[in-house]
Amino acid sequence: MKKKILHLQLLPLLSGPQNVVLHILEGLDPQEYDIYVASKPGGAMVDEVLKRGYHYLPIPLFRHAISWLDFIVFFQLVIVFRKYRFDIVHTHSSKPGLLGRIAAKLAGVPLIIHTGHGAPFFTGQPHLTYTFYKTMERIGALFCDKLVFVNHTHRLYYINQHMIPIHKAVTIYNAINPELLQQIESAVLKKKDRNDIVTIGSIFRFSRQKNIIMTISVAIKVCKKRNDVQFVFVGDGEYFELCRLMVDSNQLQDRIILPGWQSNTAGWLAGFDAFMLYSLYEGLPMCIIEAMHATLPIIGSDIPSIAELVDNTNGWLIPSEQPLQLESELHKIINAKDSYRQKGLNGKNKARNICSYESFIHGYKSLYTGD
């Protein structure tokens, strides 16, 4: 008899956490698992779920911000979990993780797994906000059988802070599926070398987490000082229109390119010379893993989760929220084109070693079967 499994996500986008869900599900045997996905309806992730033949359950009242509607969502989840009698409920990210884990426990779900795609509390938050999210994480940990961390840094922090028992905590590095890997490698083989201009690119959500306003501001300053670089920022989100206005007002539309959300990430990666992600906080960025497989050197903010992927052998780490230093380092990096190829090759080898899809799928399957 098939195991009935539900993955609970909040936003129906196709950003990092949602792609991780799809990569997990693609590795499961449909003869062993009856697969369900639940989220707020109406986005690209829902289309992908349905295209793959999985069951989809909409949760219309899900909201990203804290809301009184969360109480209604919580009781809806309890009802859904009891109705479908899932063998496994696997929650993702902070709000679905808290509501979903408690609801699953009340509904009597036998196995409850949560993957935290980065901690919801981070340095720089107001003290009350930081304390609130940390407390919520402590509570959530009481209601699951296993808590999956996508990096070692967060797992060790939670254990050392006594937020979770060590037997519940496991690290499984994110990875990309073989199909996407093949697309990236095929696109890179067609890449044409250009010596006249350096293209620094990124693929991400235009959000506060990604520090996109500061990133765009620095890109504008760099472009005004030199003509041998262009920036490409692929994606959309709440700050997209503001970023477009910043670029347009400086008449740099041809040097700082904002194509919006794109599905062909492999093709865009093949057009970059280096990849940049200057985030405030992260779990384990899928976009960096994809860029490493595309043989791109990485320019990253020096935060622990990115530092687990990037060092001076495959890129450059720059202190977070230091725009003057970011600008200064970008000038040096643009001048160091001769180092790109070797750093990119080193990064590809590193991604193969620590972000293996086989290890990724084996890790989650082991949790589902109790091995």
N, C-alpha and C positions, 0 to 999 in steps of 0.2 A: 504494500500500500504506500502511495506517495506521501511524503511529508509536505504539509501545507505551510508555506513560509510567506510572511509579509515583510516587505521593506517599507518603512515609513520615512518620508521625506517631507520637507515643508514646501519650498518653492519648486515649481515645475520647470525650472530652467535647465540648461545644459552647461552648468559650470562644474567646478571640481567635484564637490560631493555627489552631485547627480551622476556624473560620469563614472565615479567609483562604484555607485550602485549598479549601473549597467554592466560594468566590467565584472563585478562579482557574479551577477545573474547569468552572464554569458558563459561563465565557467561551470555552471551547475548542469547536471544531467536532467533533462526534462522528463526522463522516465522515473527519476527518483524524487523530483520536487514539483509541486503544484505552486506556481509562482504568482504572487500578488504584489502590487505596488500601490501605495496610497500617498496622496499629496494634495495641495491646493491645485485645482484644475486649471487648464487653459494654456499650458506652455509647451515648449519644444520637447521637454522630457516625456510628456504624456504621449506625444506622437511616436516617440521612439519605443516607449513601453508597448503601445498597441501594435506597432509594426513588428515587434518581436514575438507577438502572440501571448504576452503575459496578461493576467487579469489586472484591471485598473479600478481603484476605488477612490472617488473624489472626496475631498474634505473641504467643502467650499468656504467655511468660516475661518480656516487657517490664516493667520496674519503673522508677518515677520515681527512687528512690534508687539510688546506686551499689551494685552487687551482683555476687557471683561468677557469677550467672546471666547477666550481660552477655556473658561469654565464649561461652556457649551461643547466646545471641541473635545474636551476631556471626556465628558459623558458620552459623546458620540463614539469616541474611540473604544470606550468600555463596551458599548453595545455592539460595535462592529467586531471586536475581538471575540466576544461571546457568541455572536451569530455564526461566524465562520470557523470557530474552533481551531485556530492556528496552532500548529505544533511549535513554530518558531516565530517570534516577532523580533525584527532587527531594525532598530531606530538609528537615525543619523542626525547629527548636529544638535544644538543645545535645546531649543524649544520642543521639537518632536521627541528628543531624547528624554526630557523630563516628563512631559505629558504622556508620551507613549509607554515609557517604562512603568510608570505607576499604574496606568490603565491596564496594561498587559498583566501586571501582577494581580490586580483586582479581578481581572477576567479569568485568572487561572491558567494563563499560557505557560506551558511546561518549560520553555527555554527562551530567555530574553537576552538579546545581545545588543550592545550599543557601540557605535563607532563615533568617536568625537573627532571631527575634522578640524582640530585646533581648539584650544581652550577659549571659552567666551570671555574670560577675564584676562587682562594684559596690562603691562606697565603703561602708565599715562592716563588710565581711566580715573574718574572721580572715585574717592575712597568708598563711598556708599555703594556705587555701582559695582566696583571691584568685589566688595564684600558680599553683595547680594548674589552675584553670579557664582562666586566661589561656594557660597552656602548651598545654592541650587545644585551645583555639581556634587556636593557631598550627599545631598538628599537623593539625587538620581542614582548614585552609585549603590544605594541600599536596595534598589529595585531591579537590578539586573544580575545575570549570572556571570557575564563577562563584559568587560569594558575594553574595547579595542582602541589603541592609540596608533596614530599613523607616523609617529616619530618616538624616539627613545626619550627625548627631553621632557615631554609632557608626562609620559608614564612615570619616570623617576620622580618628577615633581609631585604628582598626585600621591605616590607611595610615601615619599619623604614627609609630606604634609599630613599624612594619615587620612587622606581623603578617600582612599580605597584600599582594601586588603590586597596584599601582593598576589594572592592566588587568583584574584579576579582580573588582574591587569595584564594585558598582552600587547605587544607591538607587532603590527603587520604593515609594512611599508606599502604605499600605493604603487600601482603599476598599470601599464596600458596593455590592452589585449593584442593578440598577434595580428589581427586585421589592421588596426591602427598603426602598429609598428611597421607593418609591410608598406602601408601607404606613405608613412614618413620616409622610410628608407628609399622607396622608389622615387619620391619627389626630390630627395636630396641628390640622387644619382643624376638627375636632369639639371641640377643647379649649375648656373654659369658664373664663373668668377668675374668680378668687376673690381677694377683697381682704382677707379676714379672717385667712388663715393662709398662711405660706410653706412649700412642700414642697420640701425638698432631697433629691434621690434619687441613687441609683447602681445600676448593674447590673454585677456583677463576681463573681469567684471569691473566697470567703472564705479568703484565704491570707496568709502572711506578706508576700509581695510587695506586696499591696494595702494593707498596714498597717491591717488591719481592726480590730485590737484597740484601737489608739490612736484610730482614727476613731470607733468606738462609744463609747469612754470620753469623748471630747470631746462627742459628740452628747448623751450623758447629762447632762453638766454644763450644756450650753446649754439643754436642755429643762427642767432644774430651775430655771433663772433666768428663763425667759420662756414665755408660753403661745401665742405667735403663730407657732410653727414646729413642723413635724414632719419626721421623716427616714424615708425608705423605702430599704432596702438589699435589692435583689433578687439572688438567687444562692444558691449553697451552696458547700461545701468543708470542709476539715479544721477550720476554726475556727467553723463555723456554730453548733454546739451550745453552745460556750462563749459566743459572742456572745448567743445567745438567753438563756442563764442570766444574763448581765450585765444584759440589758434587763429580764428578769422579776424579778430580785432588787431592782431599783429601781422596780418597778411602773410601767414606762413602755411597756407593750405597745401602748397606743393612740397613742403619740407617736413611737415608734421601731419601725417596722413591718418585719418580716422574713418576707416571704412564701415564701422558698425559691426554688428554680430555677423560672423561668417561660419559656415559649416565645414569648409575645407581647410582645417587648421594645418594639415600637412603641406599644402601648397604655399600657405603664408610663411610657415617656418622655413621652407626652402628658399624663400626670398630674403631672409635675414642674414646678416653677418654676425650678429651677437644678439643675445636675448636679455632683456632687463625686467626685473621685478623688484620694486623698491617698497615692499609692503611694510605695514606697521606690525602685523602679526600673521601667522600662517599655521596650518597643520603640516602638510607635506604637499606643496603645490604640484598639481598634475601638470600645469603648464611648463614648469621647470623640467619635470621628468621627460615630457615630450620634447622639449628643446634640447635636452642632453642627448636623447636618442637621435635628434637631427644634427648632431655634431656641432652644436653651437656653444661657444663660450658663454658663461652666465655672469651677468652683472646683478648682484643681489644685495638686499639690505642685510646687515650683519645681525640677524636675529637667530636664535639657536636652531629653529626648525629648518631654516634655509641653509644654515651652516652644516647641517647633517648631509646636505647634498653638494654644497659648493665650498671649495677652498681655493688656494692659489694655484693648484694644478689644473683646474678646469674653469677658472673664472676669477672674479673680483668681488670681495665683500666690502660694503661701504656702510659705516655707521648709520643707523636709522634716524630719520628726521634731521639730517644735517645737509640742507640744500646747498650750502656753499662748498662743502666737501664733495658732495655728489657732482656738482658742476666741475670742480677741479679734477676729480678722478675721471670723469667722462672725457675731458680733453686728453688726458694721458692714455686712456684706453683707445680712443680713436687713433692716436698716434702709434699704437702698438699693434697694428694690423698683422705684423709678421708672426705674432704669438697666437693668433686666433685658431689656426688649424690644429696645432698640437693640443691646446687647451680643449678644443672641441672633441678631439679623439679621446683625450683622457676622460672627459665627461661622459662620452658614450660608453666607454668601458665600465665606468663607475655605475652608471644607470643599469647596465646589464647585470652587474654583480649584486647591487642592493635593492633594485626595483624589478626583480624578476617576476613575470606574470605567473610562472609555475609556483613559486613560493607564495605569492599573493593568494592564489586560488587554494592551494593546499592549506594555508593558514585558516581561511574562512571555512573550508569544508571540515577541517578538524574541529572547529568550534561547533559546527552544526551537528556533527556526529558524536561529539564527546570523546574523540580519540586523543 
